[in-house]
Amino acid sequence: MEKEAKQHLIYGIVIAIVLIATVSYTVFTKNELSQEISQLQSTIQEQITTLEKTNAQQDQSIQNVESSLEQQGTEISSRISEVESQSEQRSAVLEESLQNLKLQNQDFSEVIDKVIPSVVSIQTNTGIGSGFIISKQGYIVTNYHVVDGISSGAIETSNGKRHQFRIVGFDSRADIAVLQINTSGLKVINFGNSNNLRVGEKVIAVGSPGGLDFSVSQGIVSAVGREDSRKREFVQIDVPINPGNSGGPLINAAGEVVGVNTQKITGFEGVGFALASNYVSDVVDDILRDNN
């Protein structure tokens, strides 16, 4: 009996030791596992922080690249526009030089082809004059004395068609009138800068002298800056100005109107006068403003 009690005691002690060992091992293992988990969490957090920094750097790099590309695109566009503008300017200078060269060599064909569709013949009950088209709305410039006191008349364009017209307005002192026809497909001619005219420069007068519609005469600028008692500015030319030429355009090598053929000194050959285009342009602007 006593022997069995001792055995039971020993078994109990062994079991207790095993339990204590098991619990101790479990606690130890749990602590180590906790430490490992903590280290793993710390490592993961470091990696997340590193990735966030990397992403931020990449985003900044992308923004820098996009900004750089945008700036380069703007610079390229600006450069292209600059080159195009320079090209257009050079083309214009080249074209003007070519026209001047052709004019100096008495090759007027291209200038005439360009100008004739913009010139009109004005036929009235009192006589014949000329004019030129300045807008798609059918406005035509001529001398006032061409339409002064008329009771009927018609305008003939270079295609042979006749049109009724109305007098929009006039400045009798300046001897300028603006007429209008109602039609489409008109070819417009522009005013040039009469201040740029030089003595000796070749010019062309287009008109209907003696009823010979759309005739062309060549001459040179004899003098510039002439003024009469009315303070009208004239270009003196040696181009013949005959009845029917009045109101027609004086054309430079670029095909621009630099004067309105107006009068000549009776008894003298080669002494004609055209109202300067800058003066005429101002008068026309006043007429249109006052009558619109």
VENZIDA-V43825 format. One record per backbone hydrogen bond with DSSP energy under -0.5 kcal/mol. NH is the residue of the N-H (numbers start at 1). CO is the residue of the C=O. If there is no record, write none. Layout:
NH_CO / NH_CO
This chain:
5_1 / 6_2 / 7_3 / 8_4 / 9_5 / 10_6 / 11_7 / 12_8 / 13_9 / 14_10 / 15_11 / 16_12 / 17_13 / 18_14 / 19_15 / 20_16 / 21_17 / 22_18 / 23_19 / 24_20 / 25_21 / 26_22 / 27_23 / 28_24 / 29_25 / 30_26 / 31_27 / 32_28 / 33_29 / 34_30 / 35_31 / 36_32 / 37_33 / 38_34 / 39_35 / 40_36 / 41_37 / 42_38 / 43_39 / 44_40 / 45_41 / 46_42 / 47_43 / 48_44 / 49_45 / 50_46 / 51_47 / 52_48 / 53_49 / 54_50 / 55_51 / 56_52 / 57_53 / 58_54 / 59_55 / 60_56 / 61_57 / 62_58 / 63_59 / 64_60 / 65_61 / 66_62 / 67_63 / 68_64 / 69_65 / 70_66 / 71_67 / 72_68 / 73_69 / 74_70 / 75_71 / 76_72 / 77_73 / 78_74 / 79_75 / 80_76 / 81_77 / 82_78 / 83_79 / 84_80 / 85_81 / 86_82 / 87_83 / 88_84 / 89_85 / 90_86 / 91_87 / 92_88 / 93_89 / 94_90 / 95_91 / 96_92 / 97_93 / 98_94 / 99_95 / 100_96 / 101_97 / 102_98 / 103_99 / 104_100 / 105_101 / 106_103 / 107_102 / 108_106 / 112_108 / 113_109 / 114_110 / 115_111 / 116_112 / 117_113 / 118_115 / 119_116 / 120_131 / 121_156 / 122_129 / 123_121 / 123_154 / 124_122 / 124_127 / 125_152 / 127_124 / 129_122 / 130_246 / 131_120 / 132_141 / 133_118 / 134_139 / 135_139 / 138_135 / 140_179 / 141_132 / 142_177 / 146_143 / 147_143 / 147_144 / 148_144 / 150_147 / 154_123 / 155_163 / 156_121 / 157_155 / 157_161 / 160_157 / 163_155 / 166_180 / 168_166 / 168_178 / 169_178 / 171_176 / 175_171 / 176_171 / 177_142 / 178_169 / 179_140 / 180_166 / 181_138 / 182_164 / 183_181 / 187_117 / 188_186 / 189_133 / 192_257 / 194_192 / 196_193 / 197_194 / 200_221 / 201_198 / 203_219 / 204_251 / 205_217 / 206_249 / 207_215 / 208_244 / 210_243 / 211_208 / 212_209 / 213_211 / 215_207 / 215_212 / 217_205 / 219_203 / 221_201 / 222_220 / 222_236 / 223_236 / 226_234 / 228_232 / 231_228 / 234_226 / 235_274 / 236_223 / 236_234 / 237_272 / 238_220 / 242_240 / 245_242 / 247_261 / 248_245 / 250_259 / 251_204 / 251_249 / 252_256 / 255_252 / 257_190 / 258_250 / 258_256 / 259_250 / 260_275 / 261_248 / 261_259 / 262_273 / 263_273 / 265_271 / 266_264 / 268_265 / 271_268 / 272_237 / 273_263 / 274_235 / 275_260 / 276_233 / 277_258 / 280_276 / 281_277 / 282_278 / 283_279 / 284_280 / 285_281 / 286_282 / 287_283 / 288_284 / 289_285 / 290_286 / 291_287 / 292_288
